[in-house]
Amino acid sequence: MPKDEKNNLNNFFEMIDLVEDDIAQMLEEESNQLGRYECLVICFNSLKLYCWQVGIKFIQIEDHYHAFRESTIGDNFHDFNIDVNSFNGNEVGEFGRILEEIENTLAAFETRCNQTEESFDEWNCVFIMYSCLRKYCDETATNYLELMNDVKKIQSDFKKDGYADSEA
């Protein structure tokens, strides 16, 4: 694996940790009302920014997801079990478990890649994370288009404030 790709993977897993840290920090502030939707906004915002940083076009991930979902191969991947019915109204705790499931899915994929010739790279990691989050949106009846509009607003504010362009 080339050095930059290894750094990108390290940055990917660091991004997941930062999402967890952001959620924990927001929970500590009494004025924040944090639920499933806000957790998804934080996660998709971070994922989109990561994609921009490593040169992955986010729209390609979305397109690939739709094509994958329509394929017969996609049925196997979507066996990823979220079971939103097993949670008792704690949406933030639920989302924490979703992040753990994403990490478990990534670990299983890495193990499989070590046994096959598949590539464990940032593209596949982003795709897996995106797919799990989209499935979670579907299972919780979260409006993905509205969610992405909110992410775009945040990134537009970042751009206005002089932060990196996030057209990923």
C-alpha positions as CSV (number, residue, x, y, z in Angstrom):
1,M,0.0,0.0,0.0
2,P,1.5,3.4,-1.0
3,K,2.4,5.7,1.9
4,D,-0.2,8.4,0.9
5,E,-2.9,5.7,0.9
6,K,-1.9,4.5,4.3
7,N,-2.1,8.1,5.6
8,N,-5.5,8.5,4.0
9,L,-6.7,5.4,5.8
10,N,-5.3,6.6,9.0
11,N,-7.1,9.9,8.4
12,F,-10.3,8.1,7.6
13,F,-10.3,6.2,10.9
14,E,-9.3,9.4,12.7
15,M,-12.3,11.1,11.0
16,I,-14.6,8.5,12.5
17,D,-13.0,9.1,16.0
18,L,-13.5,12.8,15.5
19,V,-17.2,12.3,14.7
20,E,-17.6,10.4,18.0
21,D,-15.7,13.2,19.8
22,D,-17.9,15.9,18.2
23,I,-21.0,14.1,19.3
24,A,-19.7,13.6,22.8
25,Q,-18.7,17.2,23.1
26,M,-22.1,18.4,21.9
27,L,-23.8,16.2,24.5
28,E,-21.8,17.9,27.2
29,E,-23.3,21.3,26.2
30,E,-26.7,21.6,27.8
31,S,-28.0,24.0,25.2
32,N,-27.6,21.4,22.4
33,Q,-30.5,19.3,21.4
34,L,-28.8,16.3,19.8
35,G,-30.6,13.5,18.2
36,R,-30.3,11.0,15.3
37,Y,-30.7,13.7,12.6
38,E,-28.0,15.9,14.1
39,C,-25.6,12.9,14.4
40,L,-26.2,12.1,10.8
41,V,-25.5,15.7,9.7
42,I,-22.2,15.6,11.7
43,C,-21.2,12.2,10.1
44,F,-22.1,13.1,6.5
45,N,-20.5,16.5,6.8
46,S,-17.3,14.8,8.1
47,L,-17.4,12.1,5.4
48,K,-17.9,14.7,2.6
49,L,-15.0,16.8,3.9
50,Y,-12.8,13.7,4.1
51,C,-13.8,12.8,0.5
52,W,-12.8,16.3,-0.6
53,Q,-9.5,16.0,1.2
54,V,-8.5,12.7,-0.5
55,G,-9.9,13.6,-3.9
56,I,-13.0,11.4,-4.0
57,K,-16.0,12.9,-5.6
58,F,-18.9,12.4,-3.2
59,I,-21.4,12.2,-6.1
60,Q,-19.4,9.2,-7.4
61,I,-20.0,7.5,-4.0
62,E,-23.7,8.2,-4.3
63,D,-23.9,7.0,-7.9
64,H,-22.0,3.8,-7.0
65,Y,-24.2,3.2,-4.1
66,H,-27.4,3.4,-6.2
67,A,-25.9,1.1,-8.9
68,F,-24.7,-1.3,-6.2
69,R,-28.1,-1.3,-4.5
70,E,-29.8,-2.2,-7.8
71,S,-27.4,-5.1,-8.5
72,T,-28.0,-8.5,-7.1
73,I,-24.6,-8.4,-5.4
74,G,-25.9,-5.4,-3.4
75,D,-28.3,-7.7,-1.6
76,N,-25.5,-9.3,0.4
77,F,-24.1,-6.1,1.6
78,H,-27.4,-4.8,2.8
79,D,-27.6,-7.7,5.3
80,F,-25.8,-5.2,7.6
81,N,-28.1,-5.4,10.6
82,I,-29.0,-2.1,12.2
83,D,-32.2,-3.2,14.0
84,V,-33.4,0.2,15.0
85,N,-36.3,-1.4,16.8
86,S,-33.8,-2.7,19.5
87,F,-33.2,0.8,20.8
88,N,-35.3,2.5,23.5
89,G,-35.5,6.1,22.3
90,N,-31.9,7.0,23.0
91,E,-31.1,8.2,19.4
92,V,-27.5,9.3,20.3
93,G,-26.7,6.0,21.9
94,E,-28.3,4.3,18.9
95,F,-26.1,6.3,16.6
96,G,-23.0,5.4,18.6
97,R,-23.9,1.7,18.0
98,I,-24.2,2.5,14.3
99,L,-20.7,3.9,14.3
100,E,-19.5,0.8,16.1
101,E,-21.2,-1.4,13.5
102,I,-19.5,0.6,10.7
103,E,-16.2,0.0,12.3
104,N,-17.0,-3.7,12.7
105,T,-18.0,-3.9,9.0
106,L,-14.7,-2.2,8.0
107,A,-12.7,-4.6,10.2
108,A,-14.4,-7.6,8.6
109,F,-13.8,-6.1,5.1
110,E,-10.1,-5.6,6.0
111,T,-9.8,-9.2,7.1
112,R,-11.4,-10.3,3.9
113,C,-9.0,-8.2,1.9
114,N,-6.1,-9.7,3.6
115,Q,-7.3,-13.1,2.4
116,T,-8.2,-12.0,-1.1
117,E,-6.8,-9.6,-3.7
118,E,-9.4,-7.0,-2.9
119,S,-8.1,-3.5,-2.0
120,F,-8.6,-2.1,1.4
121,D,-8.4,1.5,0.5
122,E,-10.0,4.8,1.3
123,W,-12.5,4.5,-1.6
124,N,-13.9,1.2,-0.2
125,C,-13.9,2.5,3.3
126,V,-15.9,5.6,2.3
127,F,-18.2,3.5,0.3
128,I,-18.9,1.1,3.2
129,M,-19.4,3.9,5.6
130,Y,-21.7,5.8,3.2
131,S,-23.7,2.6,2.5
132,C,-24.2,1.9,6.2
133,L,-25.3,5.4,6.8
134,R,-27.7,5.4,3.9
135,K,-29.2,2.2,5.1
136,Y,-29.6,3.7,8.5
137,C,-31.4,6.7,6.9
138,D,-33.7,4.4,5.1
139,E,-34.5,2.3,8.2
140,T,-35.2,5.3,10.3
141,A,-37.2,7.1,7.6
142,T,-34.7,10.0,7.6
143,N,-35.0,12.3,4.6
144,Y,-31.6,11.9,2.9
145,L,-32.1,14.9,0.5
146,E,-33.1,17.2,3.4
147,L,-30.1,15.9,5.3
148,M,-27.7,16.6,2.5
149,N,-29.1,20.1,2.0
150,D,-28.3,20.8,5.7
151,V,-24.8,19.4,5.1
152,K,-24.4,21.7,2.1
153,K,-25.5,24.7,4.3
154,I,-22.9,23.9,6.9
155,Q,-20.2,23.5,4.2
156,S,-21.3,26.8,2.6
157,D,-20.9,28.5,6.0
158,F,-17.4,26.9,6.2
159,K,-16.6,28.3,2.8
160,K,-17.9,31.8,3.7
161,D,-15.7,31.7,6.9
162,G,-12.6,31.0,4.8
163,Y,-12.3,27.2,5.4
164,A,-11.5,24.7,2.6
165,D,-13.7,24.4,-0.4
166,S,-15.9,21.4,0.1
167,E,-17.2,20.6,-3.4
168,A,-16.5,16.9,-3.0
